Amino acid sequence: MPIRFDQPIWLALLLLLVPAILIAWRSRGGLSRAKVWTTLTLRTVLIATLALALAQPSWVRRGEGLTVTVLIDRSQSVPMALKTSALDFLTKAVEAKERREDRVAVVTIARDASITAMPDSYSAITVGADDGDPSATNLAAAVRLALAIMPNDTANRIVLASDGNETTDSVLAAAEIARANGVPIDVLPLEYEYPNEVLFERVVTPARAREGQTARVRMVLRSQTRTRGTVRLSMNGEPLDLNGAEPGDGLAVELDPGPNALEQMISLDASGPQRFEAVFVPDDPAADAIDRNNTAMSVTFVGGEGKVLLVADDVGSTQFLAAALRASGITVELRSPTTLDGGLVALSGYDSVILVNTARWSFDQEQDRMLHAYVHDLGGGLVMIGGNQSFGAGGWIDSEVAKTLPVDLNPPATRQMPAGALALIMHSCEMAQGNFWGQQVAQAAIDALSRLDYVGIIEFNWGAQDGFQGCRWAFPMQRLGDKTAALDSTKTMQVGDMPTFAPSMQLALQGLMNTTAAQRHTIIISDGDPQPPSTQLLKEFADKKVTVTTVMVGGHGTPLDRGRMQAVAEKTGGQFYNVKNPKQLPQIFIKEARIVSRSLIQDGETFQPQVVSQLPGPTQGFGSVPTIDGYVLTAKREGLANTAMVVPTSDGRDPLLASWNYGLGRTIAYTSDVSSLWGAAWASWERFQAFWEQAIRWSMRPSTPSNLHVNTRFEGDQAIVELEATDADASSLNFLNTSAIVLRPDHEPVEVTLQQTGPGLYRGQFDTDEAGAYLINIGYESTDGTATAQGNIQAAVTVPYPGEFRTVKHNAALLEALARDTGGRVLAGGDPALADLFDRTALEVPRSMKRMWDLLAMIAAALLVLDVAARRLSIDPTEAAAAARSAVSRRAAVGAGTLDAWKRTKSQSAERADPLAARSRFDADASDVPAVDVAAETSGGPATAGTSPRVGGRPETDAGPPEGDDGDGDYTSRLLAAKRRARGNDGEGAPDA
């Protein structure tokens, strides 16, 4: 039946039709036959329509098509040859589709599932250029995504091509949803096996140790067969000698099938995190198919004297500070930003990091996030020291590091100071992931500007209605303010392929010149293939002192295009960048955005700082300090920040030194510098060493007590962390408040709860589903709040390679169980046509429904109005026809009267043009024709005797029809009637006045 009723009980209302018809018939009275049948019909249809609407009918349509959603495993565990053959097989199997109404959808599988083709009759088997992170397999996510995109007007089937090795979630759990919806899952097993594979499972070292201690290093390997090879071990990148007097430093081994364990004793002679890396090299490379799983790593934290890392673009500018700290007994290591390696593990070996006049563009985004995590989650200290490339002048505004600082890098809102203006011309569409990188660089530039600066973003879009030759403002030139609107606009940019630079540059110049900025700058990102701007336009930029920086990225650009982009920068005073690695783009845009923030530097005179706080902290005991010759303008940060030193100016008191606790760490901001540039007086100050020793030691992370021990190990895909706590008498410390922060390889923090499992023992666990180092920071505190047991302790666990490389064989058993649970099939290779992907056997025929009750309800409402009208209104058909004819004739009479009036007006105009003719005509019988008061006649009042008509005049008013008139005549007819009555009274004398 094509109609289905959700509430069929309401159809019983149709029984009311019988009494309704009887009542209507008996009460017809003297009504005409036509009216009786009209009301009876309307009443019957109304009741029937209401009954049907209340029953909630739906139109049921039977689906004829079949949608096959193909899930393709693109993870690294599947050999490339199998991926290619699977694509070929599925492509040919889909091409065998016979019915036009059948559809195909495609979902690729990696760490996440992604759609490459929506359900469509024209879709083909395809994979995207970027299938996501292939280091993991989430089959369950792919099944859920397939169920989500399935149409409900066709039958549905899922085809999964995979090796069956999943690293995340459970596909069998997701299959329960498919089975509940009657969707079978066919599987195409991608079968392989590596019979000679060797896996380096782990390197086990102590989580923590003391400096000078000898540690046991245990290496565990698993081999499929008996294999010979060499094991090499390094610490912090330096190879360790494992074979004694034998040549080389590797250890020759013969591995038995199954697990194999090797042990070495290593002396730990340095403090900080010691990174161990072990590698197995087979004698026969053909005996080991996957080399990615031949490496394992481990980290041991070695306690010792505290040390700090001093980072500067110009290491020479740190000589005064480094010498003072070393003289105070603090171990100092000097590095430039370009030599920072080892990630967060290496950084965690320092108790404090000092950034001396270091620009934001010297760090990539990963390092920026790493420094934030180092302070907030690992409890490290951070000190930022000023200079002409530090704080806001160095592009640090709104960075991750800026969040940790006790000052606001934006200038004070009340400060009147020159602003800068920046125009961004976006043409990144030709590079890989152009929209993504366009968004990233625009956001980086916006973050580097202050709230007082101007910014505008220009995009190219042929369909733009409000632009100039396809170029339009994605974000019109305006002050940044809180930056929310500007950052939001970067997410909706449409980076089109512009044919020429001129329109966008003209638009940028116009926007920049409409600002009051002291410095105006433009950045163009492009592959260089648009036509270059004219020499006249470049001269206009130069004359108006608007600089242009060009950034060339990959695309269709040629060496000629490169020269043109370079010429644009040179002729306008900007810079040219030829970028090969897109990860460098945000740093470049931050550096260029800094050009419009030069006003943040306050120099050119000598300033006398004031100490305004003696609270416990880095400046306690220092009542006065020497003068400075410059500083970077910042604003006081509200909250718990302690601004101990300020620079008094006519505009207020600007922060010079501030400090606070941030997360688990401490940070200090000193807005002047420690070199001869601005700090010559400080370098010769007798208390210079004491001041900086106290400040740096305040920022350093406290040392870990020796009565706390941390152990880590793996149980499957989970890491176990255990804390053993004792007091000075070796008694267990119980009921501590413990918590742990785990920094994943992507620096995302995860909170882990440690529960007490025994006397002085606390245990927690967390997932390790990504390759890389997991940094653990355990905080502990006694329940009574005393400092006898309080602090932080660090550890780390390492996952050397993705779980994809732990598998040496397909998991066909899982795939077969998946097909069996959902009623699917196990497809075999061979002839793709025999696979019959569009088999309809045992598939549930879909039925789609379109509701009808709302339409019926509207019809019933209209019928109700007609029913009332038919019963209450009395309409005589004869009278209705006469009224219609009268209306038509009245409209015709009005038209005729209008024509007569036009003719008289024309005649009177002719008479005025020939007065003699008019006079002769009226004088012929002027004495015999009485005068008529036209106004009185037309108004129904008496005429005035002896009055003369106005020749060629018009009646002044039309107050209404004459008395006794039925009002059906028009104005002209009434006028003619008045003249006839006047002539009829000619022999009786004038009418009464």
Helices and strands as residue ranges (DSSP letters): E 3-5, G 8-16, H 17-26, H 33-54, E 57-62, E 66-73, H 80-95, E 103-109, E 113-120, H 139-149, E 155-162, H 171-180, E 185-189, E 198-204, E 208-210, E 214-223, E 227-235, E 238-240, E 251-255, E 258-267, E 272-282, G 285-287, E 295-303, E 307-312, G 315-318, H 319-327, E 331-335, G 337-339, H 343-347, E 352-356, G 360-362, H 365-376, E 381-385, G 391-394, H 400-404, E 407-408, E 420-426, H 434-448, E 454-460, E 471-479, H 484-490, H 502-513, E 519-526, H 535-543, E 546-552, H 559-572, E 576-578, G 582-584, H 585-593, G 594-600, E 601-607, E 610-611, E 628-632, E 635-636, E 642-649, E 652-662, E 665-670, H 680-683, H 688-699, E 708-715, E 718-725, E 737-743, E 749-752, E 755-758, E 761-767, E 772-781, G 787-789, E 790-799, G 803-806, H 812-822, H 832-835, E 847-851, H 853-872, H 877-913, H 915-923, H 934-939, H 971-984, G 986-988
